[in-house]
């Protein structure tokens, strides 16, 4: 009952902020409402199926954006993708060094705090690694900073027409159900080897493949499902503030601001250099190199009329690498333990 009440309050606050025109108000409002409830009442909502729902819904919604992707587009992006990996390395190294050496964090928390994965992957990884509460503060700062920054720099096109879904037919429903089943099946296998947010990763790839095979071209995820996923992930993130005091929030927030600022400045520097070398739009490159959640970047890029395929392809590659990297580390750790 308490969890349901928390969901209702989070939805109400998020809807109010969205109605007032706050960028991504539904997400930020649900985080704000839940964090206040969790920190004051010492109560954390329990949503055992929430994370899986988030991953599948956002995975399919993101995969549907790859309609214009083809092999020629991918080949043209290869140089920029190479620069992306250099940028990610520099971002993680510099930001974690700041937290480790300057802020005095331990190495594990420093690395987890600057892990530039999708929101669902970050939350999944924090749960599995039992990270301290201050780590989620940095990710919240990252989310807020990137959301406000890109929303300010790239205002939504008010006259933009949204794509309409065709009437649901049996073949479309069957395809979507097959995607969900496939995402759950393969995701459970990936989960066993330690891949964070495996359902989302599988859903993105499977949906993009379905699009290229001629399915789901006129299908759009129902708005209520994306809104529900947004509220749930906001509640899950906000619930992490259960054991964080206001003083800790201020203290760790300062460290988070510096770490995120370093990552954004490094992304801007690499985007400027890549723009000159490759002759691409520096703003699109900056969006592509940002250490932000693919969900936020996708919404802002789409609403701002930018090259969504170019930007999201970079973030998809980043997700694939960053989602499988922890799995490799976990398996290597298990192998060493079995050998000793």
N, C-alpha and C positions, 0 to 999 in steps of 0.2 A: 504493500500500500504506500509506504514511504517513497519507494522508487517511482511508482506511478505519479505521485504528487510532485516529485522533483522533476519528472519529465514534463508535466503539464506547466509548471512554473517556468522551466527553461524555454519551453515552446512559446509561452506568452511573452516573456522578456525578449526573446529573439525576434518574434514577429513584430513587436512594438518597435524595436530598433530598425528593423528592415523597413517598416512603414515610415519611419522618420528619415529614411534615406541613408542610414549608416552603411558604409560598404561592408558587404557580407555580414549584415546585422544578425541574421538568424544564427550563424555560427558563433560570432562573438558574444551575442546575447546569451546563448545557452551556456557558453563557457563562463561568462560572468555570473549568471544566476546560480549555476551549480557550484562554482568555487566559493561563493558566499555561503551557500547552504552547507557545503562540506566543511569549510573552515570554522563556521560558527556553531554548527550542531554536531560536528565530528561524525558525520554520516556520509558514507560512500554508497551511491546507488549500485545495485547488482544487476548487470545486464549480460548474462552468460552467452547469449546468442547475438548480442549487439555488434561485436567486432566483426563477426562473419557477415552479417547483413550489410554493414558499412562497406566492407571490402568488395563484395559482389556487386552491389548497386553502383558504387563509384567506379569500379573496374569496368563494368559494361558501359556506363555513361561516358567514360574516358575513351574506351576502345571505339565507340561510335564516331568519335571525332577524326578518325584516321581514314576517312573515305577517299581523300585525295592522295593518299600515300602510295608510291610505287617504287620500283627498283631504281629508276633514274633519279628520283628524288633522294633516295637513300645514298646513292653513289655520290651525288653532289654534296651531301652533308658530311662525308667521311673526314675531310680536313677539319671541319668545325668540331666534329665529335672527338677527334684527337686532342684538340685544344681544350675541350670540355674536361677530359680526364686530368690534364695538367692543372686546370683551374680547380677541380675538386680536390686534388692532392694538396695544392697550396692553401685552399680554404680550410681543410681539415687540420693541416699541420699548423698553420698560424693561429687559428682560433683555439685549438686544443692546447697549444703552447702557452697562449695567454692565460687560459683557465688554470693550467697546471703550474706554471711558474709564477705568474703575477697574482692570480687569485688564490693560489694555494690549494686547489682541488686535487683529489687523487687522480691517477691516470685513467682509471676506468670511467669515472664520472665525466672527466674532461672529454674523453673520446665519444661517449654516449651523448653528451650534450650538444656536440657539433655534428652528429650523424645527420646528413642532409637527405633523409628519406621522406617518403610520403607520410602523412599524418597517421594513417592506419599502421604503417610499418613501424614508425617511431613508437607508437603506443604499444604495439606488440612486442617490440624489442625491449622496451623499458620494463614490461611485465615479466618477460622471460629472464632478464638479467637482474631483476630486483634492484633497479637503480634507485638512488636516493631522490627525495622529492625535489631537490634543487635542480635536477636535470630537466624535469618537465617545465620548470620556470623558464629555462633558457629556450626551450622549444615553443613555449607560449609567447615569449618575447619575439622569437623568430617569426611566428605566425602573424602576430599583431603588426610587427614592423613591415613585413613584406606586403601584407594585405593593405595597410594604410598607404604605404609608399607607392605601390603600383596602381592603386585605385586613384591616388592623387595625380600621378603622372599620366595615367591612361584612363581618362574618364570614359564611361560607357557611352555608346552611340544610342541616343534616345530614340532615334528613328529606325533602329535596326529591327528587321522582321525575323522572328524566330521560326525555325523550321517546324512544320506541323507534322504530326504522326499520321500515317494512313490508318484507316480503320483496322482494328485488330482482326486478323483472319486466323484460321486454324494453323496454317503453316508458320505464321509469324510466332504465334504462341508456342508451337512445338519447338521452333528454333531457339527461342528465349529460354524455355525450360531445359532444352539440351545444353545450352551454354551454362546455365546455373548448375546443372548436374555435373557437367565436365569440370567446372571451376571447383566445385566441392570435392569431387573425386581426386583430381590431380593435386588440388590444394592440400588435401589431407596427406598425400604422399610427400609433398614438399615440406609440410609441417613436421613430419617425422625426422627429416634431416636438418631441421633448424632454420628453414627459410622464413624470415619475418613476413607477415601479411601475404601468405602464398595465394589465398583466394583472390585477392585483388590483382596480383600479378598475372595469374592464370586467366582471370576474366578479361583483362585488357588484351592479352595476346589472342585469346580465343575469339573475342568479339571482332578484333581487327582482321583476323583471318576469315571470319564469316562475312565481313563486309567485302573483302577482296574476292570471295567466292560467289558474290551476287546476292547474299542474303541481307536482310535488315536495312536496306538502303533508305527506306522511308520510315524506319522505326525510331522513336525517341523514348528514352526512359520516362515514365510518368513523373510529373513534377513532384507529386506527393512522396514518391520513393526517395528522390534525391533530397528533398527537404527533411524527411524522416532520418535519413543517414546523416545529414548535417547536424541535426539536433542531437542524435545519439553520440556522435563523435565529440560534440561539444560537451555533453554530459560526462562522457568518459574522461576527457581531458580535465574538466573542472573538478571531477571527483578526486583527482590526484592532490588537490590542495587540502585534503582532510587533515594531514599531519604537518601542514606548513603554516607557521605563524606570520603575521603581518611584517614583523621585523625581518624574518628570513626572506620573505618575498621581496622586500626592498633591497636587502643585502645581495641576494642572489640575482635579483633583477638587474642591478648595476653591472654585475659581471656578465650577465646575458646580453645586455645592450652592447657592451664592448665587443664580445665575441661575434654577435650578429653583424655589427657594423664592419668588423674586419672582413667577414665573409662577403658582404655586399660590395665593399670597396674592391676586394680582389676580383669579384665577378665583373665589376664595371671596368677594371683595368684590363682584364683579359678580353672583354667584349670590345673595348676600344682598339686593342692591338689586332684582334681577329677581324674587326670591321675594315681596318686599313689593308690587311694582308689579303683577305678573301673578297673584299668588295661587297660585303653584306651589310644589312641595316644594324647599326650598333645597338639600337633599342631592343630589337628582336633577339640579338645575341645576348644582351644583358638578361633578358627574361629567360632565355634558354640556359644560361649559366647560373641563374639564381639558386641558392640552396633551399628553395621553398618547396612546399607541398604541391604536388602536381595538381591537386584539386583546386587550390586557390589560383595557381598560375593559369590553368585551363580556363577557368571562369573569366578571369580578367582579360586574358589574351583574346578569347572569343568575343567578349563584349566590347573590346577596344578596337576590333577590326584588324588585328595583327595576323601574321602568318602562323595560324594555329598549328598546322602540320609540322612546320619547321621547329617551332618551340616545343611541342609535345613529343616529337621524336627524340629530341635531346633528353627530355625528362624521362621518357620511357627507357632509354638506354641507361641513364643514370640509375633508375629504379632496378633494372635487371642486375646491374653490377652490384649495387649496394644491398639488394635483397639477398643475393647469393653469397656475398662476402661473409656475412655472419655465419651462414651455414658451413662454409669451408672452415672457418675458425673453430666452430663447435665440433666438427668432425675431427679436425686435427687434434683438438684437446682430448677427445675421447680416445683417439688412437694412441696418444702419448700415455694416457692413464692406463690403457689396456696393456701397453708394452712394459710399464713400470711395475 
